[in-house]
Amino acid sequence: MNVMISNGSDKPIYQQLYEQISAQILKGELESGYSLPPIRQAALELSVSVITVKKAWEELERSGLIHTVTGKGCFVAEFTPEEMLRIRNDTIQKQMESDIAFYKSYGMTLDEAIAMMKKIY
């Protein structure tokens, strides 16, 4: 697990944790059965509060990316390649919907958005 926290980001730290870990899971970098560090250990290593890590782990579990085994810890869930692709695409689509609403609020057309995306990508 490789996580970089940015205190200057507009995103809450728990969301940064959730997004980075979920991306690592969905890219296959954290394989099924991988054991996430205990909440207190992760909080200490990342210099964040236990509550922040707990919230990120809860979001990961709520989204079905990890599961908790009482007394043993949190583990990456098992997925078929099809399930992983579906979850990845659903996650990306939700983000794109939010982003597109933002672009539209500034009056950006679809062609302008595509052109900008191609330039940045």
CYANA upper distance limits for C-alpha pairs under 8 A (distance plus 0.5 A):
  1 MET  CA     21 ILE  CA      7.65
  1 MET  CA     24 GLN  CA      8.17
  1 MET  CA     30 LEU  CA      7.45
  1 MET  CA     36 LEU  CA      8.19
  2 ASN  CA     21 ILE  CA      8.39
  3 VAL  CA     17 LEU  CA      7.35
  3 VAL  CA     20 GLN  CA      6.91
  3 VAL  CA     21 ILE  CA      7.85
  5 ILE  CA     13 ILE  CA      7.24
  5 ILE  CA     16 GLN  CA      7.28
  5 ILE  CA     17 LEU  CA      7.97
  5 ILE  CA     46 LEU  CA      8.05
  6 SER  CA     13 ILE  CA      8.07
  7 ASN  CA     13 ILE  CA      8.03
 11 LYS  CA     15 GLN  CA      6.83
 11 LYS  CA     16 GLN  CA      6.96
 12 PRO  CA     16 GLN  CA      6.94
 13 ILE  CA     17 LEU  CA      6.73
 13 ILE  CA     52 THR  CA      7.37
 14 TYR  CA     18 TYR  CA      6.61
 14 TYR  CA     52 THR  CA      5.70
 14 TYR  CA     53 VAL  CA      6.69
 14 TYR  CA     55 LYS  CA      6.69
 14 TYR  CA     56 ALA  CA      5.31
 15 GLN  CA     19 GLU  CA      6.46
 15 GLN  CA     56 ALA  CA      7.01
 16 GLN  CA     20 GLN  CA      6.58
 17 LEU  CA     21 ILE  CA      6.52
 17 LEU  CA     53 VAL  CA      8.08
 17 LEU  CA     56 ALA  CA      6.57
 18 TYR  CA     22 SER  CA      6.35
 18 TYR  CA     56 ALA  CA      5.62
 18 TYR  CA     57 TRP  CA      7.76
 18 TYR  CA     59 GLU  CA      7.34
 18 TYR  CA     60 LEU  CA      6.84
 19 GLU  CA     23 ALA  CA      6.51
 20 GLN  CA     24 GLN  CA      6.77
 21 ILE  CA     25 ILE  CA      6.71
 22 SER  CA     26 LEU  CA      6.58
 22 SER  CA     60 LEU  CA      7.55
 22 SER  CA     65 LEU  CA      7.50
 23 ALA  CA     27 LYS  CA      6.49
 24 GLN  CA     28 GLY  CA      6.71
 24 GLN  CA     29 GLU  CA      5.48
 24 GLN  CA     30 LEU  CA      6.18
 25 ILE  CA     29 GLU  CA      6.30
 25 ILE  CA     30 LEU  CA      5.26
 25 ILE  CA     31 GLU  CA      7.06
 25 ILE  CA     65 LEU  CA      7.92
 25 ILE  CA     76 VAL  CA      7.85
 26 LEU  CA     30 LEU  CA      8.49
 26 LEU  CA     84 MET  CA      6.51
 26 LEU  CA     85 LEU  CA      8.20
 26 LEU  CA     87 ILE  CA      8.24
 26 LEU  CA     88 ARG  CA      6.63
 30 LEU  CA     34 TYR  CA      6.66
 30 LEU  CA     76 VAL  CA      7.71
 31 GLU  CA     76 VAL  CA      7.15
 32 SER  CA     75 PHE  CA      7.92
 32 SER  CA     76 VAL  CA      5.42
 32 SER  CA     77 ALA  CA      5.83
 32 SER  CA     78 GLU  CA      5.29
 32 SER  CA     79 PHE  CA      7.74
 33 GLY  CA     75 PHE  CA      5.74
 33 GLY  CA     76 VAL  CA      5.51
 33 GLY  CA     77 ALA  CA      6.82
 33 GLY  CA     78 GLU  CA      7.49
 34 TYR  CA     75 PHE  CA      5.86
 34 TYR  CA     76 VAL  CA      5.76
 35 SER  CA     73 GLY  CA      7.50
 35 SER  CA     74 CYS  CA      6.37
 35 SER  CA     75 PHE  CA      5.03
 35 SER  CA     76 VAL  CA      7.19
 36 LEU  CA     73 GLY  CA      7.78
 36 LEU  CA     74 CYS  CA      6.07
 36 LEU  CA     75 PHE  CA      6.38
 36 LEU  CA     76 VAL  CA      8.02
 37 PRO  CA     41 GLN  CA      6.74
 37 PRO  CA     42 ALA  CA      6.28
 37 PRO  CA     73 GLY  CA      8.27
 37 PRO  CA     74 CYS  CA      8.17
 38 PRO  CA     42 ALA  CA      6.65
 38 PRO  CA     73 GLY  CA      6.97
 38 PRO  CA     74 CYS  CA      8.02
 39 ILE  CA     43 ALA  CA      6.59
 39 ILE  CA     50 VAL  CA      6.77
 39 ILE  CA     53 VAL  CA      6.43
 39 ILE  CA     54 LYS  CA      6.62
 39 ILE  CA     57 TRP  CA      8.48
 40 ARG  CA     44 LEU  CA      6.67
 40 ARG  CA     50 VAL  CA      6.22
 41 GLN  CA     45 GLU  CA      6.64
 42 ALA  CA     46 LEU  CA      6.46
 42 ALA  CA     53 VAL  CA      7.53
 43 ALA  CA     47 SER  CA      6.16
 43 ALA  CA     48 VAL  CA      5.45
 43 ALA  CA     49 SER  CA      6.09
 43 ALA  CA     50 VAL  CA      5.77
 43 ALA  CA     52 THR  CA      8.25
 43 ALA  CA     53 VAL  CA      6.57
 44 LEU  CA     48 VAL  CA      7.14
 44 LEU  CA     49 SER  CA      8.30
 48 VAL  CA     52 THR  CA      7.19
 48 VAL  CA     53 VAL  CA      7.95
 49 SER  CA     53 VAL  CA      7.22
 50 VAL  CA     54 LYS  CA      6.52
 51 ILE  CA     55 LYS  CA      6.59
 52 THR  CA     56 ALA  CA      6.93
 53 VAL  CA     57 TRP  CA      6.64
 54 LYS  CA     58 GLU  CA      6.57
 55 LYS  CA     59 GLU  CA      6.74
 56 ALA  CA     60 LEU  CA      6.75
 57 TRP  CA     61 GLU  CA      6.67
 57 TRP  CA     66 ILE  CA      8.47
 58 GLU  CA     62 ARG  CA      6.47
 59 GLU  CA     63 SER  CA      6.62
 60 LEU  CA     64 GLY  CA      6.88
 60 LEU  CA     65 LEU  CA      5.87
 60 LEU  CA     66 ILE  CA      6.30
 61 GLU  CA     65 LEU  CA      6.24
 61 GLU  CA     66 ILE  CA      5.32
 61 GLU  CA     67 HIS  CA      6.11
 61 GLU  CA     68 THR  CA      8.16
 64 GLY  CA     77 ALA  CA      7.60
 65 LEU  CA     76 VAL  CA      6.54
 65 LEU  CA     77 ALA  CA      5.96
 66 ILE  CA     74 CYS  CA      6.94
 66 ILE  CA     75 PHE  CA      5.82
 66 ILE  CA     76 VAL  CA      4.80
 66 ILE  CA     77 ALA  CA      5.23
 67 HIS  CA     74 CYS  CA      6.07
 67 HIS  CA     75 PHE  CA      5.96
 67 HIS  CA     76 VAL  CA      7.00
 67 HIS  CA     77 ALA  CA      6.51
 68 THR  CA     72 LYS  CA      8.22
 68 THR  CA     73 GLY  CA      6.15
 68 THR  CA     74 CYS  CA      4.82
 68 THR  CA     75 PHE  CA      6.81
 69 VAL  CA     73 GLY  CA      5.95
 69 VAL  CA     74 CYS  CA      6.78
 69 VAL  CA     75 PHE  CA      8.25
 79 PHE  CA     83 GLU  CA      6.18
 79 PHE  CA     84 MET  CA      6.41
 80 THR  CA     84 MET  CA      6.76
 81 PRO  CA     85 LEU  CA      6.69
 82 GLU  CA     86 ARG  CA      6.66
 83 GLU  CA     87 ILE  CA      6.61
 84 MET  CA     88 ARG  CA      6.52
 85 LEU  CA     89 ASN  CA      6.54
 86 ARG  CA     90 ASP  CA      6.54
 87 ILE  CA     91 THR  CA      6.57
 88 ARG  CA     92 ILE  CA      6.67
 89 ASN  CA     93 GLN  CA      6.44
 90 ASP  CA     94 LYS  CA      6.78
 91 THR  CA     95 GLN  CA      7.00
 92 ILE  CA     96 MET  CA      6.59
 93 GLN  CA     97 GLU  CA      6.56
 94 LYS  CA     98 SER  CA      6.97
 95 GLN  CA     99 ASP  CA      6.68
 96 MET  CA    100 ILE  CA      6.36
 97 GLU  CA    101 ALA  CA      6.71
 98 SER  CA    102 PHE  CA      6.97
 99 ASP  CA    103 TYR  CA      6.83
100 ILE  CA    104 LYS  CA      6.56
101 ALA  CA    105 SER  CA      6.69
102 PHE  CA    106 TYR  CA      7.31
103 TYR  CA    107 GLY  CA      7.10
103 TYR  CA    108 MET  CA      5.92
103 TYR  CA    109 THR  CA      8.48
103 TYR  CA    113 ALA  CA      7.98
104 LYS  CA    108 MET  CA      5.76
104 LYS  CA    109 THR  CA      7.53
108 MET  CA    112 GLU  CA      6.64
108 MET  CA    113 ALA  CA      6.99
109 THR  CA    113 ALA  CA      6.70
110 LEU  CA    114 ILE  CA      6.61
111 ASP  CA    115 ALA  CA      6.58
112 GLU  CA    116 MET  CA      6.62
113 ALA  CA    117 MET  CA      6.54
114 ILE  CA    118 LYS  CA      6.61
115 ALA  CA    119 LYS  CA      6.73
116 MET  CA    120 ILE  CA      6.67
117 MET  CA    121 TYR  CA      6.23
